[in-house]
C-alpha cells in the first residue's frame, strides 16, 4: 500500500529539496522517505533524558533533599542573604 501526501514547503526548504534531488539523482519521494525513516529511527531511540543531555540541560548538582518541594522557600532565603 502507498499513501500520497501533499505538503507545503517554504521557498528555502523547497530549494534545498530540489538541490538534493539534482545532486543525488534520487526522486523527491526517495529523498523524503529516507528523511522520514531517519527521523522515525532517531525519535524511537530518544528518551526525555537523552534529549535534555543533547541540549546540555542535564547536570549534577547538590542541594537539600526537599529542594523540589520547597524551592520557593530556598529561593527566598537565598535572596534575603544577598540583601
Biopython code that builds the backbone (N, CA, C, O; Angstrom):
import numpy as np
from Bio.PDB.StructureBuilder import StructureBuilder

atoms = [
    (1, "UNK", "N", (0.845, -1.183, 0.000)),
    (1, "UNK", "CA", (0.000, 0.000, 0.000)),
    (1, "UNK", "C", (0.891, 1.247, 0.000)),
    (1, "UNK", "O", (1.925, 1.269, 0.667)),
    (2, "UNK", "N", (0.506, 2.247, -0.720)),
    (2, "UNK", "CA", (1.199, 3.531, -0.703)),
    (2, "UNK", "C", (0.196, 4.612, -0.354)),
    (2, "UNK", "O", (-1.002, 4.488, -0.608)),
    (3, "UNK", "N", (0.713, 5.662, 0.228)),
    (3, "UNK", "CA", (-0.118, 6.810, 0.615)),
    (3, "UNK", "C", (0.450, 8.041, -0.059)),
    (3, "UNK", "O", (1.659, 8.274, -0.030)),
    (4, "UNK", "N", (-0.408, 8.815, -0.655)),
    (4, "UNK", "CA", (0.020, 10.060, -1.290)),
    (4, "UNK", "C", (-0.092, 11.174, -0.258)),
    (4, "UNK", "O", (-1.102, 11.284, 0.438)),
    (5, "UNK", "N", (0.942, 11.994, -0.162)),
    (5, "UNK", "CA", (0.971, 13.091, 0.794)),
    (5, "UNK", "C", (1.241, 14.391, 0.048)),
    (5, "UNK", "O", (2.133, 14.454, -0.798)),
    (6, "UNK", "N", (0.482, 15.409, 0.357)),
    (6, "UNK", "CA", (0.743, 16.753, -0.162)),
    (6, "UNK", "C", (1.282, 17.583, 0.989)),
    (6, "UNK", "O", (0.747, 17.536, 2.097)),
    (7, "UNK", "N", (2.327, 18.335, 0.735)),
    (7, "UNK", "CA", (2.922, 19.155, 1.794)),
    (7, "UNK", "C", (3.280, 20.521, 1.240)),
    (7, "UNK", "O", (3.638, 20.656, 0.070)),
    (8, "UNK", "N", (3.183, 21.515, 2.077)),
    (8, "UNK", "CA", (3.587, 22.869, 1.699)),
    (8, "UNK", "C", (4.957, 23.143, 2.306)),
    (8, "UNK", "O", (5.154, 22.974, 3.509)),
    (9, "UNK", "N", (5.897, 23.566, 1.476)),
    (9, "UNK", "CA", (7.246, 23.886, 1.922)),
    (9, "UNK", "C", (7.522, 25.345, 1.627)),
    (9, "UNK", "O", (7.076, 25.879, 0.611)),
    (10, "UNK", "N", (8.260, 25.990, 2.520)),
    (10, "UNK", "CA", (8.634, 27.367, 2.202)),
    (10, "UNK", "C", (9.674, 27.331, 1.080)),
    (10, "UNK", "O", (10.222, 26.276, 0.763)),
    (11, "UNK", "N", (9.933, 28.479, 0.494)),
    (11, "UNK", "CA", (10.815, 28.544, -0.672)),
    (11, "UNK", "C", (12.214, 27.999, -0.379)),
    (11, "UNK", "O", (12.806, 27.314, -1.214)),
    (12, "UNK", "N", (12.733, 28.304, 0.801)),
    (12, "UNK", "CA", (14.084, 27.875, 1.148)),
    (12, "UNK", "C", (14.181, 26.352, 1.244)),
    (12, "UNK", "O", (15.113, 25.753, 0.708)),
    (13, "UNK", "N", (13.221, 25.729, 1.923)),
    (13, "UNK", "CA", (13.242, 24.277, 2.059)),
    (13, "UNK", "C", (12.984, 23.592, 0.715)),
    (13, "UNK", "O", (13.588, 22.563, 0.412)),
    (14, "UNK", "N", (12.099, 24.158, -0.076)),
    (14, "UNK", "CA", (11.833, 23.605, -1.406)),
    (14, "UNK", "C", (13.094, 23.655, -2.265)),
    (14, "UNK", "O", (13.374, 22.719, -3.014)),
    (15, "UNK", "N", (13.851, 24.740, -2.159)),
    (15, "UNK", "CA", (15.102, 24.867, -2.915)),
    (15, "UNK", "C", (16.124, 23.835, -2.443)),
    (15, "UNK", "O", (16.838, 23.247, -3.255)),
    (16, "UNK", "N", (16.195, 23.615, -1.122)),
    (16, "UNK", "CA", (17.108, 22.600, -0.579)),
    (16, "UNK", "C", (16.739, 21.208, -1.093)),
    (16, "UNK", "O", (17.602, 20.423, -1.484)),
    (17, "UNK", "N", (15.457, 20.930, -1.084)),
    (17, "UNK", "CA", (14.977, 19.637, -1.566)),
    (17, "UNK", "C", (15.311, 19.452, -3.048)),
    (17, "UNK", "O", (15.759, 18.378, -3.452)),
    (18, "UNK", "N", (15.101, 20.465, -3.839)),
    (18, "UNK", "CA", (15.415, 20.399, -5.273)),
    (18, "UNK", "C", (16.916, 20.228, -5.487)),
    (18, "UNK", "O", (17.335, 19.474, -6.364)),
    (19, "UNK", "N", (17.728, 20.925, -4.689)),
    (19, "UNK", "CA", (19.183, 20.789, -4.801)),
    (19, "UNK", "C", (19.614, 19.354, -4.469)),
    (19, "UNK", "O", (20.485, 18.796, -5.136)),
    (20, "UNK", "N", (19.005, 18.765, -3.445)),
    (20, "UNK", "CA", (19.302, 17.372, -3.100)),
    (20, "UNK", "C", (18.913, 16.433, -4.239)),
    (20, "UNK", "O", (19.643, 15.494, -4.558)),
    (21, "UNK", "N", (17.771, 16.691, -4.842)),
    (21, "UNK", "CA", (17.306, 15.854, -5.942)),
    (21, "UNK", "C", (18.298, 15.882, -7.097)),
    (21, "UNK", "O", (18.647, 14.842, -7.656)),
    (22, "UNK", "N", (18.749, 17.089, -7.448)),
    (22, "UNK", "CA", (19.715, 17.225, -8.549)),
    (22, "UNK", "C", (21.052, 16.582, -8.184)),
    (22, "UNK", "O", (21.655, 15.885, -8.999)),
    (23, "UNK", "N", (21.507, 16.819, -6.964)),
    (23, "UNK", "CA", (22.821, 16.323, -6.528)),
    (23, "UNK", "C", (22.865, 14.798, -6.454)),
    (23, "UNK", "O", (23.845, 14.179, -6.867)),
    (24, "UNK", "N", (21.794, 14.196, -5.924)),
    (24, "UNK", "CA", (21.792, 12.746, -5.707)),
    (24, "UNK", "C", (21.201, 11.961, -6.865)),
    (24, "UNK", "O", (21.486, 10.773, -7.018)),
    (25, "UNK", "N", (20.384, 12.611, -7.682)),
    (25, "UNK", "CA", (19.702, 11.904, -8.752)),
    (25, "UNK", "C", (18.519, 11.080, -8.253)),
    (25, "UNK", "O", (17.894, 10.354, -9.026)),
    (26, "UNK", "N", (18.212, 11.191, -6.966)),
    (26, "UNK", "CA", (17.074, 10.466, -6.411)),
    (26, "UNK", "C", (15.780, 11.229, -6.689)),
    (26, "UNK", "O", (15.790, 12.430, -6.961)),
    (27, "UNK", "N", (14.681, 10.508, -6.614)),
    (27, "UNK", "CA", (13.383, 11.164, -6.750)),
    (27, "UNK", "C", (13.062, 11.898, -5.450)),
    (27, "UNK", "O", (13.640, 11.620, -4.399)),
    (28, "UNK", "N", (12.121, 12.848, -5.548)),
    (28, "UNK", "CA", (11.679, 13.539, -4.341)),
    (28, "UNK", "C", (11.109, 12.547, -3.334)),
    (28, "UNK", "O", (11.335, 12.678, -2.131)),
    (29, "UNK", "N", (10.374, 11.562, -3.824)),
    (29, "UNK", "CA", (9.799, 10.540, -2.951)),
    (29, "UNK", "C", (10.894, 9.803, -2.187)),
    (29, "UNK", "O", (10.778, 9.602, -0.978)),
    (30, "UNK", "N", (11.949, 9.401, -2.880)),
    (30, "UNK", "CA", (13.039, 8.664, -2.239)),
    (30, "UNK", "C", (13.728, 9.512, -1.169)),
    (30, "UNK", "O", (14.042, 9.016, -0.087)),
    (31, "UNK", "N", (13.960, 10.776, -1.471)),
    (31, "UNK", "CA", (14.610, 11.671, -0.503)),
    (31, "UNK", "C", (13.741, 11.845, 0.730)),
    (31, "UNK", "O", (14.233, 11.768, 1.855)),
    (32, "UNK", "N", (12.462, 12.077, 0.527)),
    (32, "UNK", "CA", (11.549, 12.289, 1.654)),
    (32, "UNK", "C", (11.391, 11.005, 2.468)),
    (32, "UNK", "O", (11.365, 11.057, 3.698)),
    (33, "UNK", "N", (11.284, 9.853, 1.800)),
    (33, "UNK", "CA", (11.187, 8.579, 2.521)),
    (33, "UNK", "C", (12.420, 8.349, 3.388)),
    (33, "UNK", "O", (12.303, 7.938, 4.542)),
    (34, "UNK", "N", (13.591, 8.612, 2.837)),
    (34, "UNK", "CA", (14.839, 8.421, 3.579)),
    (34, "UNK", "C", (14.897, 9.355, 4.788)),
    (34, "UNK", "O", (15.304, 8.951, 5.877)),
    (35, "UNK", "N", (14.489, 10.597, 4.584)),
    (35, "UNK", "CA", (14.493, 11.565, 5.682)),
    (35, "UNK", "C", (13.509, 11.157, 6.777)),
    (35, "UNK", "O", (13.831, 11.242, 7.963)),
    (36, "UNK", "N", (12.326, 10.719, 6.392)),
    (36, "UNK", "CA", (11.333, 10.285, 7.372)),
    (36, "UNK", "C", (11.784, 9.028, 8.107)),
    (36, "UNK", "O", (11.590, 8.918, 9.317)),
    (37, "UNK", "N", (12.382, 8.082, 7.392)),
    (37, "UNK", "CA", (12.912, 6.882, 8.037)),
    (37, "UNK", "C", (13.949, 7.242, 9.095)),
    (37, "UNK", "O", (13.929, 6.696, 10.198)),
    (38, "UNK", "N", (14.855, 8.160, 8.761)),
    (38, "UNK", "CA", (15.889, 8.582, 9.715)),
    (38, "UNK", "C", (15.270, 9.285, 10.912)),
    (38, "UNK", "O", (15.680, 9.057, 12.050)),
    (39, "UNK", "N", (14.293, 10.130, 10.661)),
    (39, "UNK", "CA", (13.634, 10.860, 11.749)),
    (39, "UNK", "C", (12.907, 9.898, 12.683)),
    (39, "UNK", "O", (12.998, 10.028, 13.903)),
    (40, "UNK", "N", (12.188, 8.935, 12.114)),
    (40, "UNK", "CA", (11.458, 7.957, 12.930)),
    (40, "UNK", "C", (12.436, 7.125, 13.753)),
    (40, "UNK", "O", (12.206, 6.912, 14.944)),
    (41, "UNK", "N", (13.519, 6.654, 13.146)),
    (41, "UNK", "CA", (14.508, 5.860, 13.874)),
    (41, "UNK", "C", (15.114, 6.663, 15.012)),
    (41, "UNK", "O", (15.302, 6.137, 16.110)),
    (42, "UNK", "N", (15.419, 7.917, 14.767)),
    (42, "UNK", "CA", (16.008, 8.783, 15.782)),
    (42, "UNK", "C", (15.011, 9.046, 16.908)),
    (42, "UNK", "O", (15.387, 9.052, 18.080)),
    (43, "UNK", "N", (13.769, 9.257, 16.566)),
    (43, "UNK", "CA", (12.740, 9.549, 17.559)),
    (43, "UNK", "C", (12.460, 8.336, 18.440)),
    (43, "UNK", "O", (12.244, 8.486, 19.643)),
    (44, "UNK", "N", (12.461, 7.149, 17.865)),
    (44, "UNK", "CA", (12.193, 5.936, 18.642)),
    (44, "UNK", "C", (13.248, 5.690, 19.703)),
    (44, "UNK", "O", (12.937, 5.169, 20.774)),
    (45, "UNK", "N", (14.482, 6.054, 19.425)),
    (45, "UNK", "CA", (15.564, 5.770, 20.365)),
    (45, "UNK", "C", (15.743, 6.876, 21.391)),
    (45, "UNK", "O", (16.487, 6.703, 22.357)),
    (46, "UNK", "N", (15.088, 7.993, 21.206)),
    (46, "UNK", "CA", (15.252, 9.115, 22.131)),
    (46, "UNK", "C", (14.378, 8.959, 23.353)),
    (46, "UNK", "O", (13.242, 8.487, 23.288)),
    (47, "UNK", "N", (14.941, 9.367, 24.453)),
    (47, "UNK", "CA", (14.179, 9.478, 25.690)),
    (47, "UNK", "C", (14.222, 10.936, 26.099)),
    (47, "UNK", "O", (14.990, 11.720, 25.544)),
    (48, "UNK", "N", (13.413, 11.294, 27.052)),
    (48, "UNK", "CA", (13.428, 12.682, 27.518)),
    (48, "UNK", "C", (14.814, 13.049, 28.032)),
    (48, "UNK", "O", (15.319, 14.132, 27.737)),
    (49, "UNK", "N", (15.422, 12.166, 28.787)),
    (49, "UNK", "CA", (16.738, 12.469, 29.359)),
    (49, "UNK", "C", (17.792, 12.617, 28.262)),
    (49, "UNK", "O", (18.661, 13.483, 28.364)),
    (50, "UNK", "N", (17.731, 11.783, 27.206)),
    (50, "UNK", "CA", (18.733, 11.904, 26.144)),
    (50, "UNK", "C", (18.560, 13.215, 25.378)),
    (50, "UNK", "O", (19.541, 13.814, 24.937)),
    (51, "UNK", "N", (17.328, 13.651, 25.222)),
    (51, "UNK", "CA", (17.076, 14.927, 24.555)),
    (51, "UNK", "C", (17.660, 16.078, 25.369)),
    (51, "UNK", "O", (18.316, 16.961, 24.818)),
    (52, "UNK", "N", (17.423, 16.066, 26.676)),
    (52, "UNK", "CA", (17.979, 17.109, 27.528)),
    (52, "UNK", "C", (19.502, 17.058, 27.556)),
    (52, "UNK", "O", (20.158, 18.100, 27.551)),
    (53, "UNK", "N", (20.066, 15.860, 27.584)),
    (53, "UNK", "CA", (21.524, 15.739, 27.582)),
    (53, "UNK", "C", (22.123, 16.328, 26.309)),
    (53, "UNK", "O", (23.136, 17.025, 26.370)),
    (54, "UNK", "N", (21.510, 16.057, 25.161)),
    (54, "UNK", "CA", (21.993, 16.605, 23.893)),
    (54, "UNK", "C", (21.971, 18.125, 23.889)),
    (54, "UNK", "O", (22.828, 18.766, 23.280)),
    (55, "UNK", "N", (20.989, 18.693, 24.569)),
    (55, "UNK", "CA", (20.848, 20.147, 24.615)),
    (55, "UNK", "C", (21.684, 20.777, 25.720)),
    (55, "UNK", "O", (21.762, 22.002, 25.811)),
    (56, "UNK", "N", (22.306, 19.961, 26.557)),
    (56, "UNK", "CA", (23.128, 20.487, 27.641)),
    (56, "UNK", "C", (22.340, 20.923, 28.858)),
    (56, "UNK", "O", (22.852, 21.687, 29.677)),
    (57, "UNK", "N", (21.105, 20.458, 28.999)),
    (57, "UNK", "CA", (20.275, 20.856, 30.124)),
    (57, "UNK", "C", (20.415, 19.947, 31.344)),
    (57, "UNK", "O", (19.881, 20.267, 32.405)),
    (58, "UNK", "N", (21.114, 18.835, 31.218)),
    (58, "UNK", "CA", (21.199, 17.889, 32.323)),
    (58, "UNK", "C", (22.563, 17.996, 32.965)),
    (58, "UNK", "O", (23.587, 18.015, 32.281)),
    (59, "UNK", "N", (22.568, 18.065, 34.272)),
    (59, "UNK", "CA", (23.808, 18.131, 35.010)),
    (59, "UNK", "C", (23.613, 17.564, 36.397)),
    (59, "UNK", "O", (22.549, 17.044, 36.734)),
    (60, "UNK", "N", (24.629, 17.670, 37.173)),
    (60, "UNK", "CA", (24.580, 17.175, 38.538)),
    (60, "UNK", "C", (24.741, 18.362, 39.471)),
    (60, "UNK", "O", (25.569, 19.244, 39.240)),
    (61, "UNK", "N", (23.956, 18.374, 40.505)),
    (61, "UNK", "CA", (24.046, 19.461, 41.478)),
    (61, "UNK", "C", (23.766, 18.898, 42.862)),
    (61, "UNK", "O", (23.132, 17.853, 43.009)),
    (62, "UNK", "N", (24.242, 19.600, 43.859)),
    (62, "UNK", "CA", (23.980, 19.211, 45.238)),
    (62, "UNK", "C", (22.991, 20.192, 45.830)),
    (62, "UNK", "O", (23.010, 21.380, 45.510)),
    (63, "UNK", "N", (22.141, 19.698, 46.678)),
    (63, "UNK", "CA", (21.169, 20.563, 47.339)),
    (63, "UNK", "C", (20.393, 19.766, 48.359)),
    (63, "UNK", "O", (20.566, 18.552, 48.473)),
    (64, "UNK", "N", (19.541, 20.441, 49.097)),
    (64, "UNK", "CA", (18.738, 19.756, 50.099)),
    (64, "UNK", "C", (17.810, 18.729, 49.459)),
    (64, "UNK", "O", (17.379, 18.896, 48.318)),
    (65, "UNK", "N", (17.509, 17.675, 50.194)),
    (65, "UNK", "CA", (16.661, 16.606, 49.676)),
    (65, "UNK", "C", (15.255, 17.096, 49.335)),
    (65, "UNK", "O", (14.594, 16.529, 48.466)),
    (66, "UNK", "N", (14.796, 18.151, 50.018)),
    (66, "UNK", "CA", (13.431, 18.658, 49.783)),
    (66, "UNK", "C", (13.413, 19.885, 48.875)),
    (66, "UNK", "O", (12.440, 20.639, 48.874)),
    (67, "UNK", "N", (14.463, 20.087, 48.115)),
    (67, "UNK", "CA", (14.559, 21.277, 47.268)),
    (67, "UNK", "C", (13.402, 21.374, 46.270)),
    (67, "UNK", "O", (12.865, 22.460, 46.054)),
    (68, "UNK", "N", (13.021, 20.264, 45.669)),
    (68, "UNK", "CA", (11.937, 20.299, 44.685)),
    (68, "UNK", "C", (10.621, 20.748, 45.326)),
    (68, "UNK", "O", (9.857, 21.505, 44.728)),
    (69, "UNK", "N", (10.367, 20.277, 46.542)),
    (69, "UNK", "CA", (9.107, 20.624, 47.224)),
    (69, "UNK", "C", (9.125, 22.028, 47.804)),
    (69, "UNK", "O", (8.080, 22.673, 47.895)),
    (70, "UNK", "N", (10.289, 22.506, 48.196)),
    (70, "UNK", "CA", (10.381, 23.789, 48.893)),
    (70, "UNK", "C", (11.255, 24.793, 48.150)),
    (70, "UNK", "O", (11.952, 25.592, 48.775)),
    (71, "UNK", "N", (11.221, 24.758, 46.823)),
    (71, "UNK", "CA", (12.112, 25.614, 46.036)),
    (71, "UNK", "C", (11.883, 27.099, 46.306)),
    (71, "UNK", "O", (12.844, 27.866, 46.358)),
    (72, "UNK", "N", (10.623, 27.518, 46.479)),
    (72, "UNK", "CA", (10.340, 28.936, 46.730)),
    (72, "UNK", "C", (10.934, 29.391, 48.048)),
    (72, "UNK", "O", (11.467, 30.497, 48.142)),
    (73, "UNK", "N", (10.848, 28.545, 49.069)),
    (73, "UNK", "CA", (11.423, 28.876, 50.375)),
    (73, "UNK", "C", (12.934, 29.065, 50.248)),
    (73, "UNK", "O", (13.491, 30.037, 50.758)),
    (74, "UNK", "N", (13.593, 28.123, 49.562)),
    (74, "UNK", "CA", (15.042, 28.225, 49.402)),
    (74, "UNK", "C", (15.432, 29.441, 48.564)),
    (74, "UNK", "O", (16.456, 30.069, 48.833)),
    (75, "UNK", "N", (14.647, 29.774, 47.572)),
    (75, "UNK", "CA", (14.925, 30.965, 46.766)),
    (75, "UNK", "C", (14.803, 32.219, 47.608)),
    (75, "UNK", "O", (15.668, 33.094, 47.551)),
    (76, "UNK", "N", (13.718, 32.316, 48.404)),
    (76, "UNK", "CA", (13.548, 33.493, 49.272)),
    (76, "UNK", "C", (14.690, 33.617, 50.261)),
    (76, "UNK", "O", (15.229, 34.706, 50.457)),
    (77, "UNK", "N", (15.068, 32.503, 50.890)),
    (77, "UNK", "CA", (16.190, 32.515, 51.848)),
    (77, "UNK", "C", (17.456, 32.993, 51.178)),
    (77, "UNK", "O", (18.202, 33.794, 51.740)),
    (78, "UNK", "N", (17.700, 32.497, 49.963)),
    (78, "UNK", "CA", (18.903, 32.873, 49.227)),
    (78, "UNK", "C", (18.917, 34.363, 48.894)),
    (78, "UNK", "O", (19.949, 35.024, 49.007)),
    (79, "UNK", "N", (17.760, 34.884, 48.483)),
    (79, "UNK", "CA", (17.661, 36.305, 48.140)),
    (79, "UNK", "C", (17.812, 37.186, 49.381)),
    (79, "UNK", "O", (18.411, 38.259, 49.313)),
    (80, "UNK", "N", (17.270, 36.736, 50.509)),
    (80, "UNK", "CA", (17.422, 37.507, 51.762)),
    (80, "UNK", "C", (18.888, 37.649, 52.139)),
    (80, "UNK", "O", (19.318, 38.709, 52.594)),
    (81, "UNK", "N", (19.656, 36.578, 51.951)),
    (81, "UNK", "CA", (21.082, 36.599, 52.304)),
    (81, "UNK", "C", (21.851, 37.592, 51.431)),
    (81, "UNK", "O", (22.874, 38.127, 51.858)),
    (82, "UNK", "N", (21.368, 37.839, 50.220)),
    (82, "UNK", "CA", (22.067, 38.730, 49.299)),
    (82, "UNK", "C", (21.745, 40.198, 49.553)),
    (82, "UNK", "O", (22.474, 41.073, 49.088)),
    (83, "UNK", "N", (20.658, 40.488, 50.290)),
    (83, "UNK", "CA", (20.291, 41.889, 50.509)),
    (83, "UNK", "C", (20.797, 42.417, 51.810)),
    (83, "UNK", "O", (20.566, 43.582, 52.135)),
]
sb = StructureBuilder()
sb.init_structure("model")
sb.init_model(0)
sb.init_chain("A")
sb.init_seg("    ")
for serial, (resi, resn, name, xyz) in enumerate(atoms, 1):
    if name == "N":
        sb.init_residue(resn, " ", resi, " ")
    sb.init_atom(name, np.array(xyz, "f"), 0.0, 1.0, " ", f" {name:<3s}", serial, name[0])
structure = sb.get_structure()
